[in-house]
């Protein structure tokens, strides 16, 4: 129990470092650039978030679900293959950023050009965090995030002191810090990304990845696509308002990501858990994170105007208008976190995929007209209402999964994984 509590604590500490570093990065950038430039930075940060989420769904989460109980040598091998796949996806994203940056120009173009050379390493760095969670070493995830934060702010404040506050240059300081942190992660785990293993990884994990990636595209991808449409359907200021409230919600991201990063590999390692134990874990996680989220959102709603201006400068006025709906979104998502963690930890990715098949069109159908007619305010309430509507579906699937109604799906996924690995061994011999 003590080891479990220690791992949980380090998960929370790491997510705190990670999320707060991102939160203060946005605050520093917001204070040194104008409203339009901060909107451009928000677009770049959103693209980074999309890249990280794609990597998690295609390599980080499969690593946690299928390799949390591996020996250290097996785990290093699996991590090398997973990070090779992540690197390949990052290089593709880098090429897209480069072409888009050259074509768009202006502040947005400068941000994309700064992001392009750093995106692959930023994605790999995040995958090393997932790897350290999976093998029970979250303190090492915290270490590489501390290194990234120290370098990030060291570079950032040096640039500000020199008077170099163009948004593209500030973005580059964050990217370079991520590159160096990824190198430290590889040294600590003694596992370097193997780009040549990309095809093997996707073949071996295809039955899991197709649902996890599909879940991202339909769920998180739909939400982030909607956010990318905000400056198109509304304005760059609307995009900055959403990014501003996301910055203030940083501690909630700490909570949600720590809960998921801790719970999924722990559930995966305990396949023998009975229905009652699964249900207790699900409710404890959901209620605990939900109540803490509700308390924090209440604090955000009470922020004085002067404090908001000090934190976000001219972005505050737009941000203040969307705190309530985005807060509702956070609270509802927190109350469903236990259900999502249980399904993923049990390897029931196809169930989470099916829920997102329902959620994605619902979200976009509400978000597009909401943004077009009411800007950031309409976009925020659209996202919140979609989360409320879909909440019962998460619990229905999780409760049925806890009581074994989907055990045949777990067996089929593991059988496919075993067959793929056996075929590879036969070919090698």
C-alpha positions as CSV (number, residue, x, y, z in Angstrom):
1,X,0.0,0.0,0.0
2,X,2.9,2.4,0.8
3,X,4.4,1.8,-2.7
4,X,1.0,2.4,-4.3
5,X,0.6,5.7,-2.3
6,X,4.2,6.7,-3.3
7,X,3.5,6.1,-7.0
8,X,0.2,8.0,-6.7
9,X,2.0,11.0,-5.1
10,X,4.7,11.1,-7.7
11,X,2.1,11.0,-10.4
12,X,0.4,14.0,-8.9
13,X,3.7,15.8,-8.4
14,X,4.8,15.2,-12.0
15,X,1.5,16.3,-13.4
16,X,1.7,19.4,-11.2
17,X,5.1,20.3,-12.6
18,X,4.0,19.6,-16.2
19,X,0.7,21.4,-16.1
20,X,1.9,24.4,-14.0
21,X,4.9,24.8,-16.2
22,X,2.6,25.0,-19.2
23,X,0.3,27.3,-17.3
24,X,3.0,29.8,-16.4
25,X,4.5,29.6,-19.9
26,X,1.2,30.9,-21.3
27,X,1.0,33.6,-18.6
28,X,4.6,34.8,-19.4
29,X,3.9,34.8,-23.1
30,X,0.5,36.6,-22.6
31,X,2.2,39.3,-20.5
32,X,4.9,40.1,-23.2
33,X,2.9,39.9,-26.4
34,X,-0.3,41.4,-27.6
35,X,-3.8,39.9,-27.8
36,X,-3.4,38.8,-31.5
37,X,0.1,37.3,-30.9
38,X,-1.1,35.4,-27.9
39,X,-3.9,34.0,-30.1
40,X,-1.2,32.8,-32.5
41,X,0.7,31.2,-29.6
42,X,-2.6,29.5,-28.6
43,X,-2.9,27.9,-32.0
44,X,0.7,26.6,-31.9
45,X,0.2,25.2,-28.4
46,X,-3.0,23.5,-29.6
47,X,-1.2,21.9,-32.5
48,X,1.4,20.6,-30.0
49,X,-1.4,19.2,-27.8
50,X,-2.9,17.4,-30.9
51,X,0.5,15.9,-31.6
52,X,1.0,14.7,-28.0
53,X,-2.6,13.3,-27.9
54,X,-2.0,11.4,-31.2
55,X,1.2,9.9,-29.8
56,X,-0.5,8.9,-26.6
57,X,-3.2,7.1,-28.4
58,X,-0.9,5.3,-30.8
59,X,2.1,4.5,-28.6
60,X,1.9,5.8,-25.0
61,X,-1.4,4.2,-23.9
62,X,-0.7,0.9,-25.7
63,X,2.7,0.8,-23.9
64,X,0.9,1.3,-20.6
65,X,-1.9,-1.2,-21.3
66,X,0.2,-4.0,-22.7
67,X,3.7,-3.6,-21.1
68,X,3.2,-2.3,-17.5
69,X,4.1,-5.8,-16.1
70,X,7.1,-6.4,-18.4
71,X,10.7,-7.0,-17.2
72,X,12.9,-4.0,-17.5
73,X,14.7,-5.3,-20.6
74,X,11.4,-6.1,-22.3
75,X,10.1,-2.7,-21.3
76,X,13.1,-0.9,-22.7
77,X,12.6,-2.7,-26.0
78,X,8.9,-1.9,-26.1
79,X,9.6,1.7,-25.3
80,X,12.2,2.0,-28.1
81,X,9.6,0.7,-30.5
82,X,6.8,3.0,-29.1
83,X,9.0,6.0,-29.3
84,X,10.2,5.2,-32.8
85,X,6.5,5.3,-33.8
86,X,6.1,8.6,-32.0
87,X,9.2,10.1,-33.7
88,X,7.8,9.1,-37.1
89,X,4.5,10.8,-36.3
90,X,6.3,13.8,-35.0
91,X,8.3,14.2,-38.2
92,X,5.1,14.1,-40.2
93,X,3.7,16.8,-38.0
94,X,6.9,18.8,-38.3
95,X,6.6,18.8,-42.1
96,X,3.0,20.0,-41.9
97,X,3.9,22.8,-39.5
98,X,6.8,23.9,-41.8
99,X,4.6,24.1,-44.9
100,X,1.7,25.8,-43.1
101,X,4.1,28.3,-41.5
102,X,5.6,29.2,-44.8
103,X,2.2,29.6,-46.4
104,X,0.4,31.5,-43.6
105,X,3.1,34.0,-42.5
106,X,2.5,36.6,-39.8
107,X,2.5,35.7,-36.1
108,X,0.8,32.3,-36.7
109,X,3.3,31.4,-39.4
110,X,6.2,32.4,-37.1
111,X,4.8,30.2,-34.3
112,X,4.5,27.2,-36.6
113,X,8.0,27.6,-38.0
114,X,9.4,27.7,-34.5
115,X,7.3,24.6,-33.6
116,X,8.3,22.6,-36.7
117,X,11.9,21.6,-35.7
118,X,11.0,20.8,-32.1
119,X,7.6,19.0,-32.4
120,X,9.1,15.4,-32.8
121,X,11.2,15.7,-29.6
122,X,8.4,17.3,-27.7
123,X,6.1,14.4,-28.5
124,X,8.9,11.9,-27.6
125,X,9.5,13.7,-24.3
126,X,5.8,13.3,-23.4
127,X,6.0,9.6,-24.3
128,X,8.9,9.1,-22.0
129,X,6.7,10.5,-19.2
130,X,4.1,7.8,-20.1
131,X,6.8,5.2,-20.1
132,X,8.0,6.1,-16.6
133,X,4.4,6.0,-15.4
134,X,4.0,2.5,-16.9
135,X,7.0,0.9,-15.3
136,X,6.3,2.4,-11.9
137,X,9.0,5.2,-11.9
138,X,6.9,8.4,-11.9
139,X,9.7,10.2,-10.0
140,X,11.8,10.0,-13.2
141,X,8.9,11.5,-15.2
142,X,8.9,14.3,-12.6
143,X,12.7,14.7,-13.1
144,X,12.5,15.2,-16.9
145,X,9.7,17.6,-16.5
146,X,11.6,19.7,-13.9
147,X,14.6,19.8,-16.4
148,X,12.2,20.9,-19.1
149,X,10.6,23.6,-16.9
150,X,14.0,25.0,-15.7
151,X,15.4,25.2,-19.2
152,X,12.1,26.5,-20.6
153,X,11.9,29.5,-18.2
154,X,15.7,30.1,-18.3
155,X,15.6,30.5,-22.1
156,X,12.3,32.5,-21.9
157,X,13.5,35.0,-19.4
158,X,16.8,35.4,-21.1
159,X,15.0,36.3,-24.3
160,X,12.8,38.7,-22.5
161,X,15.8,40.3,-20.9
162,X,17.4,40.8,-24.3
163,X,14.2,42.3,-25.6
164,X,13.5,39.5,-28.0
165,X,9.8,39.1,-27.4
166,X,8.5,38.2,-30.9
167,X,6.1,35.3,-30.3
168,X,7.9,32.9,-32.7
169,X,11.2,33.3,-30.8
170,X,9.4,32.8,-27.4
171,X,7.8,29.6,-28.8
172,X,11.2,28.3,-29.9
173,X,12.6,28.6,-26.3
174,X,9.9,26.2,-25.1
175,X,10.6,23.8,-28.0
176,X,14.3,23.6,-27.4
177,X,13.8,22.8,-23.7
178,X,11.6,19.9,-24.7
179,X,14.3,18.5,-27.1
180,X,16.9,18.5,-24.3
181,X,14.4,17.0,-21.8
182,X,13.7,14.1,-24.2
183,X,17.4,13.4,-24.5
184,X,17.6,13.1,-20.7
185,X,14.6,10.8,-20.7
186,X,16.3,8.4,-23.1
187,X,19.5,8.4,-21.0
188,X,17.6,7.6,-17.8
189,X,15.6,4.7,-19.3
190,X,18.5,3.6,-21.5
191,X,16.1,3.3,-24.4
192,X,16.4,5.3,-27.6
193,X,13.6,5.8,-30.2
194,X,13.9,3.1,-32.9
195,X,12.5,4.7,-36.0
196,X,12.9,1.5,-38.0
197,X,10.5,-0.3,-35.7
198,X,7.6,2.0,-36.5
199,X,5.9,-0.6,-38.8
200,X,6.4,-3.4,-36.4
201,X,4.8,-1.4,-33.6
202,X,1.7,-0.5,-35.5
203,X,1.3,-4.1,-36.8
204,X,1.6,-5.5,-33.3
205,X,-0.7,-3.0,-31.7
206,X,-3.2,-2.5,-34.5
207,X,-6.2,-4.0,-32.6
208,X,-5.7,-1.6,-29.7
209,X,-4.4,1.4,-31.6
210,X,-7.3,1.5,-34.0
211,X,-9.7,2.1,-31.1
212,X,-7.5,4.4,-29.1
213,X,-6.6,6.5,-32.1
214,X,-10.2,6.4,-33.3
215,X,-11.3,7.5,-29.8
216,X,-8.9,10.5,-30.0
217,X,-10.0,11.5,-33.5
218,X,-13.7,11.3,-32.6
219,X,-13.4,12.7,-29.1
220,X,-10.4,14.9,-28.2
221,X,-9.7,15.4,-31.9
222,X,-13.2,16.7,-32.5
223,X,-12.8,19.1,-29.6
224,X,-9.4,20.3,-30.7
225,X,-10.6,20.6,-34.3
226,X,-13.5,22.7,-33.0
227,X,-10.9,24.9,-31.2
228,X,-8.9,25.3,-34.4
229,X,-12.1,26.5,-36.1
230,X,-12.7,29.1,-33.4
231,X,-10.4,31.7,-35.0
232,X,-12.0,30.9,-38.4
233,X,-15.6,31.0,-37.4
234,X,-15.0,33.7,-34.7
235,X,-11.8,35.6,-34.2
236,X,-8.2,35.2,-33.0
237,X,-9.3,36.9,-29.8
238,X,-11.9,34.2,-29.2
239,X,-9.1,31.6,-29.6
240,X,-7.0,33.5,-27.1
241,X,-10.0,33.6,-24.6
242,X,-10.3,29.8,-24.7
243,X,-6.5,29.4,-24.3
244,X,-6.7,31.9,-21.4
245,X,-9.2,29.9,-19.5
246,X,-7.3,26.7,-20.3
247,X,-4.3,28.3,-18.7
248,X,-6.3,29.0,-15.5
249,X,-7.6,25.4,-15.6
250,X,-4.0,24.2,-15.4
251,X,-4.3,22.7,-11.9
252,X,-7.4,20.8,-13.1
253,X,-5.3,19.3,-15.9
254,X,-2.9,18.3,-13.2
255,X,-5.6,16.4,-11.4
256,X,-7.2,14.7,-14.4
257,X,-4.0,13.7,-16.0
258,X,-2.4,12.4,-12.8
259,X,-5.5,10.3,-12.1
260,X,-5.5,8.7,-15.5
261,X,-1.7,8.2,-15.6
262,X,-1.8,6.5,-12.3
263,X,-5.0,4.5,-12.6
264,X,-4.6,3.0,-16.1
265,X,-1.3,1.1,-15.5
266,X,-2.4,0.1,-12.0
267,X,-5.6,-1.4,-13.3
268,X,-3.7,-3.1,-16.1
269,X,-1.3,-4.8,-13.7
270,X,-4.3,-6.1,-11.6
271,X,-6.3,-8.1,-14.2
272,X,-7.5,-10.4,-11.3
273,X,-9.5,-7.7,-9.6
274,X,-13.2,-8.6,-9.0
275,X,-16.2,-6.5,-9.9
276,X,-16.6,-4.9,-6.5
277,X,-13.0,-3.8,-6.3
278,X,-13.2,-2.3,-9.8
279,X,-16.4,-0.4,-8.8
280,X,-14.8,0.9,-5.6
281,X,-11.8,2.2,-7.5
282,X,-14.0,3.8,-10.2
283,X,-16.2,5.6,-7.7
284,X,-13.3,6.7,-5.6
285,X,-11.5,8.2,-8.5
286,X,-14.6,9.9,-10.0
287,X,-15.9,11.4,-6.8
288,X,-12.6,12.5,-5.5
289,X,-11.5,14.3,-8.7
290,X,-15.0,15.7,-9.3
291,X,-15.3,17.3,-5.9
292,X,-11.8,18.8,-6.1
293,X,-12.6,20.2,-9.6
294,X,-15.8,21.8,-8.3
295,X,-13.9,23.5,-5.5
296,X,-11.3,24.8,-7.9
297,X,-13.8,26.1,-10.4
298,X,-15.5,28.0,-7.6
299,X,-12.2,29.7,-6.8
300,X,-11.7,30.7,-10.5
301,X,-15.2,32.3,-10.6
302,X,-14.2,34.5,-7.6
303,X,-11.0,35.9,-9.1
304,X,-11.0,39.7,-8.8
305,X,-10.7,41.7,-12.0
306,X,-7.4,43.2,-11.0
307,X,-5.9,39.8,-10.3
308,X,-7.1,38.5,-13.7
309,X,-5.5,41.5,-15.5
310,X,-2.2,40.9,-13.7
311,X,-2.3,37.2,-14.8
312,X,-3.4,37.5,-18.4
313,X,-3.1,41.1,-19.3
314,X,-5.6,42.2,-22.0
315,X,-6.6,38.5,-22.6
316,X,-8.4,38.6,-19.3
317,X,-11.6,40.3,-20.4
318,X,-12.4,37.6,-23.0
319,X,-11.3,34.8,-20.6
320,X,-13.5,36.0,-17.8
321,X,-16.6,35.5,-20.0
322,X,-16.0,31.7,-20.5
323,X,-14.8,30.6,-17.1
324,X,-18.2,29.3,-16.0
325,X,-19.0,27.1,-19.1
326,X,-15.4,25.8,-19.2
327,X,-15.5,25.2,-15.5
328,X,-18.7,23.1,-15.9
329,X,-16.9,21.1,-18.6
330,X,-14.0,20.4,-16.2
331,X,-16.3,19.3,-13.4
332,X,-18.3,16.9,-15.5
333,X,-15.2,15.4,-17.2
334,X,-13.7,14.9,-13.7
335,X,-16.8,13.0,-12.5
336,X,-16.4,10.6,-15.5
337,X,-12.6,10.1,-15.0
338,X,-13.0,6.9,-13.0
339,X,-15.2,5.3,-15.7
340,X,-12.7,6.2,-18.5
341,X,-9.7,4.9,-16.5
342,X,-11.4,1.6,-15.7
343,X,-12.3,1.0,-19.3
344,X,-8.8,1.8,-20.6
345,X,-7.0,-0.1,-17.8
346,X,-9.1,-3.2,-18.6
347,X,-8.1,-2.9,-22.3
348,X,-11.7,-2.1,-23.4
349,X,-10.6,0.6,-25.9
350,X,-13.3,-0.4,-28.3
351,X,-15.9,0.7,-25.7
352,X,-14.4,4.1,-25.3
353,X,-14.2,4.4,-29.0
354,X,-18.0,3.7,-29.4
355,X,-18.8,6.4,-26.8
356,X,-16.7,8.9,-28.8
357,X,-18.6,7.8,-32.0
358,X,-21.6,9.3,-30.3
359,X,-19.8,12.3,-28.8
360,X,-17.8,13.7,-31.8
361,X,-20.7,14.6,-34.1
362,X,-22.7,15.9,-31.2
363,X,-19.8,18.2,-30.2
364,X,-19.2,19.5,-33.6
365,X,-22.9,20.0,-34.4
366,X,-23.1,22.2,-31.3
367,X,-19.7,23.9,-31.4
368,X,-19.7,25.1,-35.0
369,X,-23.0,27.1,-34.8
370,X,-22.2,28.1,-31.2
371,X,-18.9,29.6,-32.2
372,X,-20.3,31.3,-35.4
373,X,-23.1,33.1,-33.6
374,X,-21.7,33.7,-30.1
375,X,-17.9,33.4,-30.4
376,X,-15.9,32.0,-27.5
377,X,-18.9,32.1,-25.2
378,X,-20.9,29.9,-27.6
379,X,-18.0,27.6,-28.1
380,X,-17.4,27.1,-24.4
381,X,-21.1,26.3,-23.6
382,X,-21.2,23.9,-26.6
383,X,-18.3,21.9,-25.2
384,X,-19.8,21.8,-21.7
385,X,-23.2,20.7,-22.9
386,X,-21.8,17.9,-25.0
387,X,-19.9,16.6,-22.0
388,X,-23.0,16.6,-19.9
389,X,-25.1,14.7,-22.5
390,X,-22.4,12.0,-23.0
391,X,-21.7,11.4,-19.2
392,X,-24.3,8.5,-18.7
393,X,-22.8,6.5,-21.5
394,X,-19.4,6.4,-19.8
395,X,-20.9,5.0,-16.6
396,X,-23.1,2.5,-18.5
397,X,-20.1,1.0,-20.3
398,X,-17.8,1.1,-17.2
399,X,-20.3,-0.7,-14.9
400,X,-20.9,-3.4,-17.5
401,X,-17.2,-3.8,-18.0
402,X,-16.5,-4.1,-14.3
403,X,-19.0,-7.0,-14.1
404,X,-17.4,-8.9,-16.9
405,X,-19.9,-8.3,-19.7
406,X,-17.1,-7.4,-22.1
407,X,-14.5,-9.9,-21.0
408,X,-14.7,-11.6,-24.4
409,X,-13.4,-8.4,-26.0
410,X,-10.4,-8.3,-23.6
411,X,-9.5,-11.9,-24.5
412,X,-9.8,-11.2,-28.2
413,X,-7.5,-8.2,-28.0
414,X,-4.8,-10.1,-26.1
415,X,-5.1,-13.1,-28.4
416,X,-4.5,-10.8,-31.4
417,X,-1.5,-9.2,-29.6
418,X,0.0,-12.6,-28.7
419,X,-0.5,-13.9,-32.3
420,X,1.3,-10.9,-33.8
421,X,4.3,-11.3,-31.4
422,X,4.5,-15.1,-32.1
423,X,4.4,-14.5,-35.8
424,X,7.3,-12.0,-35.5
425,X,9.3,-14.5,-33.5
426,X,8.7,-17.3,-36.1
427,X,9.8,-15.0,-38.9
428,X,13.0,-14.1,-37.0
429,X,13.8,-17.7,-36.5
